[in-house]
Amino acid sequence: MSSIQAKAIRIDQFGGPDGKKFKSKKLKETLLGFQHLNMKDQAIMINKEFDNWKGMNEQIDDLCLVGIKVN
């Protein structure tokens, strides 16, 4: 069984259709949507999702997301 905890992550990047913050809820939904993929494909899809959401907005902060595979 997998469990994703995104409560402690602070997401301040603006984007999307309304120019709002990404927020941890959106991050959790994104991660859950890609959990069936292998790690490499997850990284690709997460990058695409973030870039599409950010759009033409300037990236205002550094981003670090770590994935850990548990067997």
Backbone as a chain_set.jsonl record, in Angstrom:
{"seq": "MSSIQAKAIRIDQFGGPDGKKFKSKKLKETLLGFQHLNMKDQAIMINKEFDNWKGMNEQIDDLCLVGIKVN", "coords": {"N": [[0.847, -1.183, 0.0], [0.535, 2.206, -0.824], [1.448, 5.432, 0.391], [1.071, 8.887, 0.378], [2.429, 11.789, 1.613], [1.934, 15.118, 1.689], [1.751, 17.328, 3.207], [3.646, 19.003, 4.484], [4.889, 20.423, 2.521], [5.7, 23.416, 0.937], [4.287, 25.263, -1.497], [4.8, 27.783, -3.564], [4.617, 28.683, -6.145], [3.172, 30.497, -8.76], [0.513, 30.126, -11.156], [-1.432, 28.406, -13.636], [-4.879, 28.69, -14.813], [-6.016, 30.786, -13.34], [-3.938, 32.128, -12.172], [-3.106, 31.341, -9.627], [-1.605, 29.87, -6.606], [0.204, 26.729, -6.693], [-0.141, 24.846, -4.611], [-0.348, 22.354, -1.971], [-2.407, 20.473, -2.104], [-2.993, 20.232, -4.84], [-0.52, 19.238, -5.675], [-0.485, 16.737, -4.366], [-2.701, 15.49, -5.614], [-1.704, 15.411, -8.218], [0.568, 13.727, -7.905], [-0.68, 11.354, -7.048], [-2.118, 10.764, -9.337], [-0.163, 9.891, -11.064], [0.989, 7.664, -9.915], [0.911, 5.031, -10.775], [2.765, 4.765, -12.774], [6.183, 4.03, -13.851], [9.222, 5.097, -12.137], [10.826, 6.801, -13.759], [9.04, 7.651, -15.78], [7.165, 8.914, -14.149], [8.637, 11.132, -13.253], [8.974, 12.524, -15.665], [6.286, 13.108, -16.332], [5.479, 14.635, -14.105], [7.16, 16.861, -14.358], [6.203, 17.866, -16.837], [3.536, 18.44, -16.14], [3.901, 20.45, -14.175], [5.272, 22.436, -15.681], [3.355, 22.992, -17.677], [1.286, 23.981, -16.066], [2.535, 26.192, -14.848], [2.991, 27.806, -17.021], [3.488, 30.854, -18.708], [4.376, 32.241, -16.559], [6.926, 33.512, -14.419], [9.326, 31.446, -12.84], [9.365, 31.459, -9.421], [10.781, 30.434, -7.316], [13.143, 27.947, -6.128], [12.813, 24.447, -6.82], [12.35, 21.271, -5.448], [11.786, 17.944, -5.619], [11.564, 14.807, -4.307], [11.664, 11.425, -5.104], [10.987, 8.204, -3.856], [11.463, 4.82, -4.203], [9.801, 2.044, -2.97], [10.001, -1.303, -2.287]], "CA": [[0.0, 0.0, 0.0], [1.305, 3.448, -0.914], [0.926, 6.587, 1.111], [1.758, 10.121, 0.013], [2.245, 12.867, 2.572], [2.368, 16.367, 1.066], [1.33, 18.405, 4.108], [4.72, 19.913, 4.884], [5.488, 21.045, 1.343], [5.223, 24.775, 0.682], [4.295, 25.488, -2.932], [4.487, 29.199, -3.765], [4.666, 29.033, -7.56], [1.901, 30.924, -9.337], [0.252, 29.666, -12.513], [-2.784, 27.933, -13.886], [-5.759, 29.652, -15.49], [-6.368, 31.914, -12.475], [-2.725, 32.709, -11.595], [-3.048, 31.025, -8.198], [-0.511, 28.999, -6.193], [0.038, 25.307, -6.993], [-0.666, 24.3, -3.352], [-0.036, 20.955, -1.678], [-3.517, 19.625, -2.541], [-2.769, 19.984, -6.27], [0.643, 18.371, -5.771], [-0.9, 15.393, -3.957], [-3.533, 14.954, -6.689], [-0.806, 15.135, -9.338], [1.362, 12.547, -7.585], [-1.565, 10.19, -7.041], [-2.487, 10.485, -10.719], [0.958, 9.272, -11.769], [1.61, 6.634, -9.084], [0.953, 3.742, -11.477], [3.874, 4.793, -13.73], [7.504, 3.785, -13.27], [9.82, 6.323, -11.593], [11.278, 7.671, -14.845], [7.856, 8.254, -16.396], [6.586, 9.83, -13.166], [9.426, 12.368, -13.284], [8.633, 13.212, -16.915], [4.917, 13.617, -16.252], [5.423, 15.692, -13.094], [7.768, 18.043, -14.981], [5.264, 18.384, -17.835], [2.388, 19.002, -15.42], [4.313, 21.702, -13.557], [5.558, 23.41, -16.737], [2.079, 23.394, -18.278], [0.545, 24.783, -15.098], [3.268, 27.447, -14.646], [2.766, 28.609, -18.219], [4.435, 31.934, -18.98], [4.777, 32.86, -15.3], [8.303, 33.314, -14.013], [9.49, 30.555, -11.692], [9.759, 32.38, -8.351], [11.555, 29.771, -6.269], [13.692, 26.65, -6.5], [11.904, 23.341, -6.607], [13.01, 19.974, -5.244], [10.835, 16.88, -5.316], [12.332, 13.563, -4.214], [10.872, 10.205, -5.178], [11.627, 7.031, -3.25], [10.791, 3.585, -4.558], [9.785, 1.068, -1.89], [9.55, -2.619, -2.749]], "C": [[0.886, 1.237, 0.0], [0.633, 4.551, -0.114], [1.747, 7.811, 0.72], [1.407, 11.185, 1.034], [2.775, 14.149, 1.935], [2.047, 17.568, 1.952], [2.416, 19.443, 4.365], [5.359, 20.65, 3.714], [4.855, 22.414, 1.116], [5.384, 25.069, -0.804], [3.858, 26.939, -3.177], [4.481, 29.621, -5.227], [3.268, 29.387, -8.059], [1.753, 30.388, -10.752], [-1.187, 29.22, -12.644], [-3.643, 29.02, -14.498], [-6.089, 30.89, -14.655], [-5.153, 32.568, -11.827], [-2.585, 32.46, -10.105], [-1.872, 30.104, -7.899], [-0.847, 27.533, -6.482], [-0.585, 24.57, -5.811], [-0.413, 22.803, -3.207], [-1.157, 20.014, -2.109], [-3.348, 19.254, -4.017], [-1.573, 19.052, -6.465], [0.26, 16.927, -5.426], [-1.754, 14.737, -5.045], [-2.687, 14.57, -7.897], [-0.014, 13.86, -9.095], [0.509, 11.277, -7.593], [-1.97, 9.785, -8.46], [-1.404, 9.758, -11.492], [1.563, 8.087, -11.026], [1.716, 5.276, -9.772], [2.114, 3.646, -12.466], [5.185, 4.423, -13.045], [8.126, 5.133, -12.897], [10.24, 7.308, -12.692], [10.1, 8.397, -15.495], [7.147, 9.219, -15.444], [7.308, 11.174, -13.213], [9.09, 13.186, -14.526], [7.261, 13.858, -16.809], [4.783, 14.741, -15.225], [6.031, 16.98, -13.646], [6.839, 18.678, -16.001], [4.082, 19.082, -17.165], [2.736, 20.365, -14.825], [4.558, 22.778, -14.611], [4.283, 23.903, -17.409], [1.294, 24.308, -17.343], [1.191, 26.162, -14.913], [3.061, 28.377, -15.829], [3.872, 29.63, -18.427], [4.875, 32.661, -17.707], [6.234, 32.55, -14.999], [8.345, 32.347, -12.836], [10.079, 31.376, -10.562], [10.616, 31.752, -7.269], [12.13, 28.476, -6.818], [12.699, 25.563, -6.13], [12.705, 22.059, -6.436], [11.947, 18.961, -4.827], [11.609, 15.566, -5.377], [11.36, 12.383, -4.252], [11.658, 9.03, -4.616], [10.793, 5.798, -3.618], [10.934, 2.592, -3.406], [9.234, -0.233, -2.439], [9.027, -3.444, -1.6]], "O": [[1.869, 1.305, 0.737], [-0.589, 4.588, 0.031], [2.977, 7.769, 0.732], [0.233, 11.453, 1.289], [3.973, 14.243, 1.669], [2.073, 18.706, 1.483], [2.125, 20.635, 4.455], [6.289, 21.431, 3.916], [3.632, 22.552, 1.105], [6.506, 25.117, -1.308], [2.685, 27.275, -3.015], [4.352, 30.81, -5.519], [2.305, 28.662, -7.808], [2.742, 30.213, -11.465], [-2.049, 29.611, -11.857], [-3.186, 30.149, -14.681], [-6.41, 31.938, -15.214], [-5.312, 33.476, -11.011], [-2.007, 33.28, -9.392], [-1.216, 29.611, -8.817], [-2.014, 27.144, -6.514], [-1.478, 23.744, -6.007], [-0.281, 22.082, -4.197], [-0.886, 18.862, -2.45], [-3.538, 18.098, -4.396], [-1.607, 18.173, -7.325], [0.651, 16.0, -6.134], [-1.558, 13.565, -5.364], [-2.918, 13.536, -8.523], [0.071, 13.004, -9.975], [0.943, 10.241, -8.096], [-2.144, 8.601, -8.746], [-1.696, 9.078, -12.475], [2.575, 7.548, -11.476], [2.542, 4.453, -9.377], [2.419, 2.555, -12.948], [5.297, 4.489, -11.821], [7.621, 6.184, -13.291], [10.027, 8.513, -12.559], [10.155, 9.604, -15.73], [6.591, 10.227, -15.882], [6.672, 12.228, -13.211], [8.939, 14.405, -14.447], [7.094, 15.027, -17.157], [4.048, 15.701, -15.456], [5.49, 18.065, -13.433], [6.699, 19.901, -16.032], [3.679, 20.172, -17.569], [1.968, 21.319, -14.951], [4.103, 23.911, -14.454], [4.144, 25.096, -17.68], [0.706, 25.296, -17.783], [0.495, 27.174, -14.83], [2.967, 29.593, -15.662], [5.055, 29.303, -18.333], [5.666, 33.601, -17.777], [6.717, 31.456, -15.29], [7.504, 32.416, -11.94], [11.167, 31.934, -10.705], [11.127, 32.454, -6.397], [11.672, 27.964, -7.84], [11.858, 25.736, -5.247], [13.634, 21.797, -7.199], [11.294, 19.12, -3.796], [12.236, 15.257, -6.39], [10.367, 12.353, -3.525], [12.853, 8.888, -4.875], [9.588, 5.746, -3.375], [12.038, 2.331, -2.929], [8.134, -0.267, -2.99], [8.603, -4.582, -1.799]]}, "num_chains": 1, "name": "protein.A"}
